[in-house]
């Protein structure tokens, strides 16, 4: 595994793009496979998680052609990574039984969404992955899918999942927690169900699946927080879309520029879906100088260029619906909080306990090594700031978002920070080192 060395004290300036949105990339490959005809996807994220989805779909008999190489130049100077895909969709009933268990690697999104697709097939399949993924809870999807008639065996509520495809029926689901992965698994299963499928959410969660299904001609509608999917009246139409920049990846250079004095950067083409912009709202409430420019729509998703400037931040409280809208950004929010004046309190975020790691525990453990005043709570954490962070040796624990958050912390520390086990960063942000280096940060893989 690679280590990452961060040297502090360098102003960040410039224009950059970040890789394509991970959530949208996952869904584009799955739904493109279920469409009738060829889908064309630009800006697909070739991170480890999304490549796991791509490989699983290939093993289900879907032809996916990668057009050209994986790198491109952004804003004239900015190297990053992206793929252009052509997906030869075979319709809802065109998948083939895989010859071996499908390896979801470390991707919870791959496993949970694909379970919904496979529940309505005519064959048996097994979803498995690496040890980190096999520790994550899966009953949140297996139970609602079973309510639709699915036959799924788990291991004490976790993967591997053995799925025996069968005829499904619509069901009226009331979710106990707002979760885009659970909602999406149910909706994907609903494509194969007889009768109407309803998902009632207790709060807002990412709506990329609904937007994509609507664009493909599915009979889907919303009523407040309720999502209603009726049986298809025709095949799903192929997709033609450009994936916007991932706001969850943009969070890292964005927060870095806020914290490093005199910095100013612009991140181009960032998706600003309102179900994903909780971090922007929280940072602006903390005093961050963030400007959204050139607002537009791309592939049915709202997009903007985001300019951020070094800012003096003040602590705040975060809870309720905002948590769901920034669930992946809490590691880097904790870093911002170490430099904010006063206390930052996070509550209602127990979901962080069951991400790639227990992010409440690991974020507190690693930031404490750097000198942060952070106290873990059962459903969040409290950070007292501002604190002068010290150089130290820290560990990503195999969690890509924690690894990048620690890199941001290193940019404002007083001495060098070395991050062990940093290779996992490529799960969601291939090119992270190159992006931060081009913006002026001293970030080096060793």
VOPAGU-2260 file (C-alpha; in pm, 1 decimal, decimal comma):
REM VOPAGU-2260
SITE   aa  ch    i         X         Y         Z
SITE  UNK   A    0       0,0       0,0       0,0
SITE  UNK   A    1     122,1     352,4     -78,8
SITE  UNK   A    2     194,3     618,9     175,6
SITE  UNK   A    3     119,6     986,9     119,5
SITE  UNK   A    4     344,5    1266,4     244,4
SITE  UNK   A    5     200,9    1616,7     290,0
SITE  UNK   A    6     412,0    1929,3     330,3
SITE  UNK   A    7     222,7    2228,3     477,4
SITE  UNK   A    8     245,1    2600,2     412,0
SITE  UNK   A    9     172,3    2634,2      40,4
SITE  UNK   A   10    -103,8    2857,6     -95,3
SITE  UNK   A   11    -354,8    2690,8    -328,6
SITE  UNK   A   12    -449,0    2867,9    -650,3
SITE  UNK   A   13    -584,6    2774,8    -989,7
SITE  UNK   A   14    -868,8    2616,2   -1183,2
SITE  UNK   A   15    -941,4    2244,2   -1166,6
SITE  UNK   A   16   -1193,9    1973,7   -1228,9
SITE  UNK   A   17   -1252,2    1667,7   -1016,5
SITE  UNK   A   18   -1349,3    1321,0   -1143,4
SITE  UNK   A   19   -1707,4    1233,7   -1228,5
SITE  UNK   A   20   -1969,7    1175,2    -963,7
SITE  UNK   A   21   -1934,2     829,0    -807,9
SITE  UNK   A   22   -2304,2     782,5    -732,7
SITE  UNK   A   23   -2408,9     875,6   -1086,0
SITE  UNK   A   24   -2134,9     661,8   -1244,0
SITE  UNK   A   25   -2253,5     350,0   -1056,9
SITE  UNK   A   26   -2614,3     405,4   -1163,3
SITE  UNK   A   27   -2530,1     488,8   -1524,6
SITE  UNK   A   28   -2361,3     151,3   -1577,4
SITE  UNK   A   29   -2637,7     -50,7   -1409,4
SITE  UNK   A   30   -2927,2     128,4   -1576,4
SITE  UNK   A   31   -2746,3     143,9   -1909,5
SITE  UNK   A   32   -2720,5    -236,0   -1893,7
SITE  UNK   A   33   -3097,9    -262,4   -1839,2
SITE  UNK   A   34   -3182,6     -24,9   -2124,6
SITE  UNK   A   35   -3280,3    -146,4   -2468,9
SITE  UNK   A   36   -2988,4     -31,0   -2686,6
SITE  UNK   A   37   -2654,2     146,2   -2656,7
SITE  UNK   A   38   -2594,6     405,2   -2386,3
SITE  UNK   A   39   -2310,9     657,2   -2410,4
SITE  UNK   A   40   -2154,9     785,2   -2086,9
SITE  UNK   A   41   -1889,9    1056,8   -2074,9
SITE  UNK   A   42   -1697,4    1139,9   -1759,0
SITE  UNK   A   43   -1742,5     797,8   -1593,8
SITE  UNK   A   44   -1536,9     772,2   -1275,4
SITE  UNK   A   45   -1271,9     497,4   -1310,2
SITE  UNK   A   46   -1225,8     470,5    -933,1
SITE  UNK   A   47   -1206,4     133,0    -765,8
SITE  UNK   A   48   -1570,2     129,4    -652,2
SITE  UNK   A   49   -1718,7     218,1    -990,6
SITE  UNK   A   50   -1487,2     -20,0   -1173,5
SITE  UNK   A   51   -1619,4    -295,2    -946,2
SITE  UNK   A   52   -1970,4    -216,0   -1074,3
SITE  UNK   A   53   -1848,8    -210,7   -1434,4
SITE  UNK   A   54   -1682,0    -550,6   -1395,9
SITE  UNK   A   55   -1988,0    -703,8   -1228,9
SITE  UNK   A   56   -2207,0    -592,2   -1519,7
SITE  UNK   A   57   -1962,7    -742,7   -1766,9
SITE  UNK   A   58   -1977,2   -1072,6   -1578,1
SITE  UNK   A   59   -2356,4   -1053,3   -1612,2
SITE  UNK   A   60   -2312,8   -1060,0   -1989,1
SITE  UNK   A   61   -2316,5    -688,6   -2071,1
SITE  UNK   A   62   -2076,9    -557,1   -2334,1
SITE  UNK   A   63   -1913,8    -235,7   -2210,5
SITE  UNK   A   64   -1666,6     -65,9   -2440,5
SITE  UNK   A   65   -1416,1     184,8   -2300,4
SITE  UNK   A   66   -1359,0     449,3   -2567,3
SITE  UNK   A   67   -1005,3     582,3   -2573,9
SITE  UNK   A   68    -776,2     627,8   -2276,1
SITE  UNK   A   69    -854,0     720,3   -1921,1
SITE  UNK   A   70    -690,0    1060,8   -1887,2
SITE  UNK   A   71    -783,5    1401,7   -2016,9
SITE  UNK   A   72    -676,8    1762,6   -1968,8
SITE  UNK   A   73    -900,9    1994,3   -1771,5
SITE  UNK   A   74    -892,9    2373,8   -1786,1
SITE  UNK   A   75    -590,2    2350,2   -2014,7
SITE  UNK   A   76    -350,2    2245,4   -1740,1
SITE  UNK   A   77    -529,5    2008,2   -1506,7
SITE  UNK   A   78    -474,1    1633,8   -1545,9
SITE  UNK   A   79    -735,4    1404,5   -1404,3
SITE  UNK   A   80    -906,2    1081,1   -1491,9
SITE  UNK   A   81   -1225,9     987,6   -1668,9
SITE  UNK   A   82   -1364,9     728,2   -1904,5
SITE  UNK   A   83   -1600,3     739,8   -2200,3
SITE  UNK   A   84   -1820,3     429,8   -2212,4
SITE  UNK   A   85   -2053,5     263,8   -2457,4
SITE  UNK   A   86   -2284,9      18,5   -2281,3
SITE  UNK   A   87   -2473,6    -232,6   -2498,7
SITE  UNK   A   88   -2792,9    -263,1   -2296,5
SITE  UNK   A   89   -2992,4    -585,0   -2330,4
SITE  UNK   A   90   -3316,1    -479,8   -2163,3
SITE  UNK   A   91   -3456,3    -584,9   -1828,2
SITE  UNK   A   92   -3438,5    -956,3   -1906,7
SITE  UNK   A   93   -3106,4    -962,8   -2087,9
SITE  UNK   A   94   -2866,0   -1032,9   -1801,7
SITE  UNK   A   95   -2695,7   -1373,4   -1791,3
SITE  UNK   A   96   -2612,1   -1590,6   -1494,1
SITE  UNK   A   97   -2253,4   -1517,5   -1385,1
SITE  UNK   A   98   -2003,1   -1801,4   -1389,1
SITE  UNK   A   99   -1872,0   -1713,6   -1041,8
SITE  UNK   A  100   -1963,1   -1497,8    -740,9
SITE  UNK   A  101   -1971,0   -1127,3    -829,0
SITE  UNK   A  102   -1688,9    -941,7    -651,1
SITE  UNK   A  103   -1805,3    -599,2    -532,8
SITE  UNK   A  104   -1455,7    -538,7    -385,9
SITE  UNK   A  105   -1505,2    -260,7    -126,1
SITE  UNK   A  106   -1812,8     -97,4    -279,3
SITE  UNK   A  107   -2128,7     -96,6     -69,9
SITE  UNK   A  108   -2312,6      86,9    -347,9
SITE  UNK   A  109   -2230,7    -188,6    -595,3
SITE  UNK   A  110   -2355,8    -461,4    -364,4
SITE  UNK   A  111   -2671,4    -292,4    -241,3
SITE  UNK   A  112   -2793,7    -163,2    -576,4
SITE  UNK   A  113   -2701,9    -477,5    -764,9
SITE  UNK   A  114   -2898,2    -683,1    -511,4
SITE  UNK   A  115   -3210,1    -498,5    -626,3
SITE  UNK   A  116   -3134,8    -575,9    -991,3
SITE  UNK   A  117   -3057,1    -943,2    -928,7
SITE  UNK   A  118   -3359,4   -1006,6    -705,9
SITE  UNK   A  119   -3588,3    -998,7   -1011,0
SITE  UNK   A  120   -3379,9   -1214,5   -1244,7
SITE  UNK   A  121   -3442,3   -1579,0   -1340,5
SITE  UNK   A  122   -3110,5   -1714,7   -1212,4
SITE  UNK   A  123   -2907,8   -1751,7    -893,0
SITE  UNK   A  124   -2614,9   -1523,5    -812,7
SITE  UNK   A  125   -2382,0   -1445,5    -524,0
SITE  UNK   A  126   -2255,2   -1101,9    -420,9
SITE  UNK   A  127   -1931,8   -1092,0    -224,3
SITE  UNK   A  128   -1633,4    -863,1    -172,7
SITE  UNK   A  129   -1330,9    -784,1      38,1
SITE  UNK   A  130   -1325,6    -816,9     417,0
SITE  UNK   A  131   -1404,8    -448,5     467,4
SITE  UNK   A  132   -1727,6    -482,7     268,1
SITE  UNK   A  133   -1823,8    -811,8     431,4
SITE  UNK   A  134   -1842,6    -630,4     766,5
SITE  UNK   A  135   -2106,7    -382,5     649,2
SITE  UNK   A  136   -2479,9    -426,6     730,3
SITE  UNK   A  137   -2697,6    -563,3     450,0
SITE  UNK   A  138   -3032,4    -635,2     616,7
SITE  UNK   A  139   -3135,1    -278,5     539,4
SITE  UNK   A  140   -3173,7    -397,6     179,2
SITE  UNK   A  141   -3240,0    -769,9     216,9
SITE  UNK   A  142   -3546,0    -716,9     437,5
SITE  UNK   A  143   -3733,7    -477,4     204,7
SITE  UNK   A  144   -3638,7    -689,6     -97,0
SITE  UNK   A  145   -3775,3    -998,8      78,1
SITE  UNK   A  146   -4096,5    -806,0     136,6
SITE  UNK   A  147   -4121,5    -785,4    -244,1
SITE  UNK   A  148   -4083,1   -1163,0    -271,8
SITE  UNK   A  149   -3706,4   -1184,0    -317,0
SITE  UNK   A  150   -3514,3   -1492,9    -205,6
SITE  UNK   A  151   -3190,0   -1373,4     -44,5
SITE  UNK   A  152   -2964,4   -1549,5     204,0
SITE  UNK   A  153   -2717,1   -1345,8     409,8
SITE  UNK   A  154   -2460,8   -1431,2     678,8
SITE  UNK   A  155   -2572,2   -1282,6    1009,9
SITE  UNK   A  156   -2709,4    -980,0     824,0
SITE  UNK   A  157   -2396,6    -931,8     615,8
SITE  UNK   A  158   -2256,0   -1047,4     281,6
SITE  UNK   A  159   -2196,4   -1273,8      99,3
SITE  UNK   A  160   -2551,1   -1253,2     -33,9
SITE  UNK   A  161   -2697,9   -1548,4    -223,8
SITE  UNK   A  162   -2983,5   -1428,8    -443,8
SITE  UNK   A  163   -3224,2   -1664,4    -620,3
SITE  UNK   A  164   -3404,1   -1455,1    -877,3
SITE  UNK   A  165   -3781,0   -1484,1    -882,6
SITE  UNK   A  166   -4097,8   -1293,3    -968,2
SITE  UNK   A  167   -4136,2    -985,0    -747,7
SITE  UNK   A  168   -4442,5    -786,4    -647,8
SITE  UNK   A  169   -4479,3    -418,7    -568,3
SITE  UNK   A  170   -4475,2    -309,8    -206,5
SITE  UNK   A  171   -4529,9       7,2      -3,6
SITE  UNK   A  172   -4206,7      63,5     189,8
SITE  UNK   A  173   -4163,7     309,8     476,8
SITE  UNK   A  174   -3791,2     360,2     538,1
SITE  UNK   A  175   -3674,0     411,5     895,4
SITE  UNK   A  176   -3361,9     598,3     778,9
SITE  UNK   A  177   -3321,4     819,5     473,1
SITE  UNK   A  178   -3084,9     616,0     255,2
SITE  UNK   A  179   -3023,7     654,4    -117,3
SITE  UNK   A  180   -2876,4     304,5    -139,4
SITE  UNK   A  181   -3179,1     138,6      19,9
SITE  UNK   A  182   -3420,8     349,0    -184,4
SITE  UNK   A  183   -3231,4     269,8    -505,1
SITE  UNK   A  184   -3217,4    -104,0    -435,5
SITE  UNK   A  185   -3595,5    -106,9    -390,4
SITE  UNK   A  186   -3659,5      99,6    -703,8
SITE  UNK   A  187   -3429,9    -118,7    -914,0
SITE  UNK   A  188   -3614,3    -426,7    -789,4
SITE  UNK   A  189   -3938,6    -242,9    -865,7
SITE  UNK   A  190   -3846,1    -241,9   -1234,8
SITE  UNK   A  191   -3907,8    -618,7   -1229,4
SITE  UNK   A  192   -4209,9    -615,9    -998,2
SITE  UNK   A  193   -4574,5    -673,2   -1072,1
SITE  UNK   A  194   -4768,3    -376,2    -940,3
SITE  UNK   A  195   -4668,6     -41,4    -794,5
SITE  UNK   A  196   -4358,7      10,9    -578,6
SITE  UNK   A  197   -4369,4     295,8    -326,1
SITE  UNK   A  198   -4079,4     422,2    -114,1
SITE  UNK   A  199   -4168,5     658,7     171,4
SITE  UNK   A  200   -3864,1     845,5     305,2
SITE  UNK   A  201   -3833,2    1002,1     650,7
SITE  UNK   A  202   -3610,4    1273,1     502,8
SITE  UNK   A  203   -3438,1    1372,8     177,7
SITE  UNK   A  204   -3180,7    1135,0      28,9
SITE  UNK   A  205   -2991,0    1143,4    -299,8
SITE  UNK   A  206   -3229,5    1129,4    -594,3
SITE  UNK   A  207   -2993,1    1033,6    -878,6
SITE  UNK   A  208   -3176,5     705,5    -939,2
SITE  UNK   A  209   -3512,6     878,2    -976,0
SITE  UNK   A  210   -3371,3    1140,6   -1212,4
SITE  UNK   A  211   -3202,2     880,0   -1430,4
SITE  UNK   A  212   -3505,6     652,6   -1443,1
SITE  UNK   A  213   -3726,9     946,3   -1540,7
SITE  UNK   A  214   -3486,4    1038,5   -1821,1
SITE  UNK   A  215   -3505,5     678,9   -1947,0
SITE  UNK   A  216   -3885,4     682,8   -1964,4
SITE  UNK   A  217   -3974,2     494,0   -1646,7
SITE  UNK   A  218   -4316,7     551,3   -1488,6
SITE  UNK   A  219   -4177,4     723,3   -1181,0
SITE  UNK   A  220   -4309,6    1018,2    -984,4
SITE  UNK   A  221   -4261,9    1187,8    -648,4
SITE  UNK   A  222   -4508,0    1322,6    -394,5
SITE  UNK   A  223   -4313,9    1511,7    -132,3
SITE  UNK   A  224   -4068,2    1255,4       7,2
SITE  UNK   A  225   -4258,7     960,0    -141,5
SITE  UNK   A  226   -4134,8     797,3    -463,1
SITE  UNK   A  227   -4378,9     593,9    -673,0
SITE  UNK   A  228   -4267,2     353,6    -947,0
SITE  UNK   A  229   -4530,1     188,1   -1165,7
SITE  UNK   A  230   -4463,5    -103,5   -1403,9
SITE  UNK   A  231   -4294,3      -4,8   -1727,6
SITE  UNK   A  232   -4513,6      56,9   -2029,2
SITE  UNK   A  233   -4212,5      22,1   -2262,7
SITE  UNK   A  234   -3842,2     -61,3   -2245,4
SITE  UNK   A  235   -3600,5     172,9   -2071,8
SITE  UNK   A  236   -3450,2     413,1   -2324,3
SITE  UNK   A  237   -3069,4     424,4   -2352,6
SITE  UNK   A  238   -2876,6     696,7   -2174,6
SITE  UNK   A  239   -2665,9     972,4   -2323,2
SITE  UNK   A  240   -2507,4    1175,4   -2049,1
SITE  UNK   A  241   -2196,8    1347,2   -1920,3
SITE  UNK   A  242   -2135,8    1276,4   -1553,9
SITE  UNK   A  243   -2084,6    1599,9   -1355,1
SITE  UNK   A  244   -1793,2    1646,1   -1118,0
SITE  UNK   A  245   -1842,8    1471,8    -783,5
SITE  UNK   A  246   -1918,7    1720,1    -506,8
SITE  UNK   A  247   -1798,6    1464,1    -252,0
SITE  UNK   A  248   -1456,3    1465,6    -419,6
SITE  UNK   A  249   -1462,9    1843,0    -468,7
SITE  UNK   A  250   -1504,6    1874,3     -90,5
SITE  UNK   A  251   -1135,5    1803,8     -31,8
SITE  UNK   A  252    -968,0    2075,7    -245,6
SITE  UNK   A  253   -1258,7    2304,8    -152,8
SITE  UNK   A  254   -1199,3    2274,4     223,2
SITE  UNK   A  255    -823,1    2289,9     172,8
SITE  UNK   A  256    -856,3    2624,5      -5,0
SITE  UNK   A  257   -1079,7    2756,8     273,4
SITE  UNK   A  258    -824,5    2666,6     539,8
SITE  UNK   A  259    -497,3    2767,8     372,5
SITE  UNK   A  260    -465,1    3145,8     403,2
SITE  UNK   A  261    -473,0    3352,3      82,2
SITE  UNK   A  262    -586,5    3056,4    -130,9
SITE  UNK   A  263    -836,7    3088,7    -415,0
SITE  UNK   A  264    -943,1    2806,9    -645,5
SITE  UNK   A  265   -1224,4    2737,7    -890,1
SITE  UNK   A  266   -1360,8    2387,9    -938,7
SITE  UNK   A  267   -1541,0    2354,7   -1270,8
SITE  UNK   A  268   -1847,8    2149,9   -1358,4
SITE  UNK   A  269   -1942,6    2033,9   -1008,3
SITE  UNK   A  270   -2277,9    1863,4    -952,6
SITE  UNK   A  271   -2489,2    2066,4    -709,9
SITE  UNK   A  272   -2789,0    1837,1    -675,4
SITE  UNK   A  273   -2972,3    1979,1    -369,8
SITE  UNK   A  274   -2972,9    1635,6    -204,9
SITE  UNK   A  275   -2590,0    1654,7    -203,3
SITE  UNK   A  276   -2506,1    2014,3    -107,7
SITE  UNK   A  277   -2526,6    1991,4     270,4
SITE  UNK   A  278   -2154,1    2059,9     307,8
SITE  UNK   A  279   -2175,1    2381,7     105,1
SITE  UNK   A  280   -2464,2    2502,4     320,7
SITE  UNK   A  281   -2281,7    2417,7     643,8
SITE  UNK   A  282   -1953,8    2579,3     536,3
SITE  UNK   A  283   -2129,9    2896,1     425,4
SITE  UNK   A  284   -2305,4    2907,9     763,5
SITE  UNK   A  285   -1958,3    2882,3     919,3
SITE  UNK   A  286   -1843,5    3186,5     721,1
SITE  UNK   A  287   -1688,2    3026,5     413,3
SITE  UNK   A  288   -1639,9    3242,7     103,9
SITE  UNK   A  289   -1798,3    3016,9    -160,1
SITE  UNK   A  290   -1943,4    3140,5    -489,8
SITE  UNK   A  291   -2144,1    2934,3    -738,2
SITE  UNK   A  292   -2112,5    3050,9   -1098,2
SITE  UNK   A  293   -2232,1    2943,3   -1445,5
SITE  UNK   A  294   -2527,7    2746,3   -1311,6
SITE  UNK   A  295   -2655,9    2500,3   -1571,8
SITE  UNK   A  296   -2800,9    2152,0   -1619,3
SITE  UNK   A  297   -2600,5    1852,9   -1738,4
SITE  UNK   A  298   -2754,3    1511,0   -1792,0
SITE  UNK   A  299   -3057,8    1609,6   -1585,7
SITE  UNK   A  300   -2839,7    1722,9   -1293,8
SITE  UNK   A  301   -2773,1    2082,3   -1179,0
SITE  UNK   A  302   -2409,3    2186,0   -1225,9
SITE  UNK   A  303   -2200,2    2492,0   -1137,2
SITE  UNK   A  304   -1844,2    2621,3   -1119,7
SITE  UNK   A  305   -1747,3    2668,9    -754,4
SITE  UNK   A  306   -1498,2    2934,8    -643,2
SITE  UNK   A  307   -1364,6    2923,7    -287,2
SITE  UNK   A  308   -1132,2    3161,1    -104,2
SITE  UNK   A  309    -943,3    3132,4     222,3
SITE  UNK   A  310   -1187,0    3214,3     503,8
SITE  UNK   A  311   -1221,0    3257,1     878,4
SITE  UNK   A  312   -1464,7    2991,7     997,1
SITE  UNK   A  313   -1685,3    2977,0    1307,1
SITE  UNK   A  314   -1812,2    2659,2    1471,3
SITE  UNK   A  315   -2168,3    2544,6    1414,3
SITE  UNK   A  316   -2415,9    2264,3    1493,3
SITE  UNK   A  317   -2516,3    2003,7    1236,5
SITE  UNK   A  318   -2803,2    1756,5    1263,1
SITE  UNK   A  319   -3134,7    1647,3    1115,1
SITE  UNK   A  320   -3188,6    1634,0     740,1
SITE  UNK   A  321   -2859,5    1813,1     670,7
SITE  UNK   A  322   -2670,1    1501,9     781,3
SITE  UNK   A  323   -2807,7    1291,8     495,3
SITE  UNK   A  324   -2719,2    1565,8     245,8
SITE  UNK   A  325   -2350,3    1551,4     343,7
SITE  UNK   A  326   -2304,8    1201,2     484,0
SITE  UNK   A  327   -1979,7    1140,1     290,2
SITE  UNK   A  328   -1825,9    1475,9     376,8
SITE  UNK   A  329   -1799,1    1450,0     755,7
SITE  UNK   A  330   -1430,9    1346,5     763,0
SITE  UNK   A  331   -1326,2    1664,5     583,8
SITE  UNK   A  332   -1585,1    1871,9     775,3
SITE  UNK   A  333   -1409,8    1756,3    1093,6
SITE  UNK   A  334   -1082,3    1892,7     954,5
SITE  UNK   A  335   -1247,7    2227,3     877,8
SITE  UNK   A  336   -1385,9    2230,9    1231,6
SITE  UNK   A  337   -1034,4    2202,3    1379,3
SITE  UNK   A  338    -959,3    2546,8    1231,0
SITE  UNK   A  339   -1297,0    2705,7    1309,5
SITE  UNK   A  340   -1344,3    2936,1    1608,4
SITE  UNK   A  341   -1560,6    2772,4    1874,4
SITE  UNK   A  342   -1730,9    2434,8    1893,5
SITE  UNK   A  343   -1862,9    2236,5    1598,3
SITE  UNK   A  344   -2120,0    1978,3    1707,0
SITE  UNK   A  345   -2234,5    1691,4    1482,3
SITE  UNK   A  346   -2535,6    1483,0    1586,9
SITE  UNK   A  347   -2787,1    1247,8    1420,0
SITE  UNK   A  348   -2498,1    1092,0    1221,7
SITE  UNK   A  349   -2494,1     737,7    1359,0
SITE  UNK   A  350   -2480,9     614,6     997,5
SITE  UNK   A  351   -2111,2     712,1    1002,7
SITE  UNK   A  352   -2052,1     410,5    1224,7
SITE  UNK   A  353   -2121,2     169,9     935,2
SITE  UNK   A  354   -1941,9     329,7     640,6
SITE  UNK   A  355   -1610,1     199,0     499,7
SITE  UNK   A  356   -1489,4     230,7     857,8
SITE  UNK   A  357   -1653,0     349,4    1177,8
SITE  UNK   A  358   -1592,7     704,8    1064,7
SITE  UNK   A  359   -1677,9     857,6    1400,1
SITE  UNK   A  360   -1410,9     647,9    1570,9
SITE  UNK   A  361   -1143,7     660,7    1300,3
SITE  UNK   A  362   -1177,0    1033,3    1228,8
SITE  UNK   A  363   -1147,3    1110,0    1600,0
SITE  UNK   A  364    -854,4     870,5    1643,2
SITE  UNK   A  365    -648,9    1003,6    1352,5
SITE  UNK   A  366    -718,5    1374,5    1399,8
SITE  UNK   A  367    -629,3    1339,0    1768,3
SITE  UNK   A  368    -284,3    1217,6    1657,7
SITE  UNK   A  369    -245,9    1554,3    1483,1
SITE  UNK   A  370    -344,6    1744,1    1797,4
SITE  UNK   A  371    -711,5    1808,7    1723,4
SITE  UNK   A  372    -953,6    1854,2    2013,6
SITE  UNK   A  373   -1223,2    1613,7    1893,8
SITE  UNK   A  374   -1456,5    1407,4    2111,1
SITE  UNK   A  375   -1651,9    1119,1    1957,6
SITE  UNK   A  376   -2019,2    1082,8    2046,4
SITE  UNK   A  377   -2253,8     786,8    1983,2
SITE  UNK   A  378   -2408,3     966,9    1683,7
SITE  UNK   A  379   -2142,8    1222,5    1589,7
SITE  UNK   A  380   -1859,1    1422,2    1738,4
SITE  UNK   A  381   -1765,0    1757,4    1891,6
SITE  UNK   A  382   -1464,8    1957,0    1772,0
SITE  UNK   A  383   -1324,8    2256,3    1964,0
SITE  UNK   A  384   -1120,2    2500,0    1758,8
SITE  UNK   A  385    -911,6    2651,1    1636,2
SITE  UNK   A  386    -624,4    2411,0    1699,9
SITE  UNK   A  387    -269,4    2415,3    1565,4
SITE  UNK   A  388    -230,5    2075,2    1403,3
SITE  UNK   A  389     103,1    1898,8    1440,8
SITE  UNK   A  390     293,9    1680,7    1200,4
SITE  UNK   A  391     254,4    1308,9    1265,9
SITE  UNK   A  392     214,2     963,4    1113,8
SITE  UNK   A  393    -153,5     874,8    1062,3
SITE  UNK   A  394    -348,3     596,4     889,0
SITE  UNK   A  395    -640,8     595,7     647,0
SITE  UNK   A  396    -769,7     261,1     782,3
SITE  UNK   A  397    -841,8     175,8     417,9
SITE  UNK   A  398   -1106,5     450,4     399,7
SITE  UNK   A  399   -1063,8     672,9      94,4
SITE  UNK   A  400   -1247,2     971,6     240,9
SITE  UNK   A  401   -1055,2     958,9     567,4
SITE  UNK   A  402    -728,8     938,1     371,8
SITE  UNK   A  403    -808,8    1254,3     173,4
SITE  UNK   A  404    -936,0    1436,8     482,6
SITE  UNK   A  405    -604,0    1367,0     655,0
SITE  UNK   A  406    -424,9    1504,3     348,8
SITE  UNK   A  407    -621,8    1828,2     384,0
SITE  UNK   A  408    -526,3    1838,6     752,2
SITE  UNK   A  409    -164,3    1798,2     649,3
SITE  UNK   A  410    -181,3    2111,9     434,7
SITE  UNK   A  411    -254,9    2323,7     745,0
SITE  UNK   A  412     -35,9    2134,7     993,9
SITE  UNK   A  413     285,9    2283,3    1128,7
SITE  UNK   A  414     503,8    1994,6    1012,0
SITE  UNK   A  415     500,6    1706,5     765,6
SITE  UNK   A  416     216,3    1455,6     782,4
SITE  UNK   A  417     260,0    1099,0     654,6
SITE  UNK   A  418     -57,5     902,3     574,3
SITE  UNK   A  419     -22,6     526,1     570,6
SITE  UNK   A  420    -237,2     301,3     350,7
SITE  UNK   A  421    -329,1     584,5     115,6
SITE  UNK   A  422    -376,8     375,5    -197,6
SITE  UNK   A  423    -748,7     346,9    -117,5
SITE  UNK   A  424    -791,4     713,0    -222,3
SITE  UNK   A  425    -823,1     586,5    -580,1
SITE  UNK   A  426   -1152,8     419,2    -483,3
SITE  UNK   A  427   -1327,5     752,8    -541,7
SITE  UNK   A  428   -1067,1    1011,2    -652,2
SITE  UNK   A  429    -809,2     879,5    -897,8
SITE  UNK   A  430    -578,3    1171,2    -968,0
SITE  UNK   A  431    -616,6    1324,3    -619,9
SITE  UNK   A  432    -241,5    1375,8    -582,9
SITE  UNK   A  433    -216,2    1533,6    -927,6
SITE  UNK   A  434    -509,6    1768,5    -865,2
SITE  UNK   A  435    -375,6    1889,6    -530,1
SITE  UNK   A  436     -22,4    1926,3    -670,6
SITE  UNK   A  437    -139,9    2132,2    -968,5
SITE  UNK   A  438    -324,8    2362,7    -729,9
SITE  UNK   A  439      -2,8    2419,5    -536,2
SITE  UNK   A  440     -16,9    2164,4    -256,6
SITE  UNK   A  441     290,9    1960,3    -170,8
SITE  UNK   A  442     144,6    1611,6    -183,0
SITE  UNK   A  443     356,4    1311,0    -274,9
SITE  UNK   A  444     302,5     934,5    -292,3
SITE  UNK   A  445     594,2     727,0    -163,3
